[in-house]
Amino acid sequence: MHEVHLSQKATKFLEKIDANLRERIISRLKNLGETPIPSDSKFITRENGDKIFRYRIGSYRALYKVKDKEKMVLITKIDKRPRIYKR
């Protein structure tokens, strides 16, 4: 069982969106605590030794890192598909 944490950027994004959409995204992200790398996630790249994955939630994407030593999933960014990969 992993803990799911949100970065400041991900938290800001969730504060700005509609409440119904926020609830839907949060409930999907909680699933990552049970299964950190579900079959519908995709490995994107490595950053400082951490693997970065993409998780699809409708037309939105969440980028996250799995930190196995700390038993933690860190959601680094959430946004719509065209904008998610821009730095």
Secondary structure by P-SEA (a helix, b strand, c coil): cbbbbbcaaaaaaaaaccaaaaaaaaaaaaaaaacccccccccccccccbbbbbbbcccbbbbbbbbccccbbbbcccccccccccc
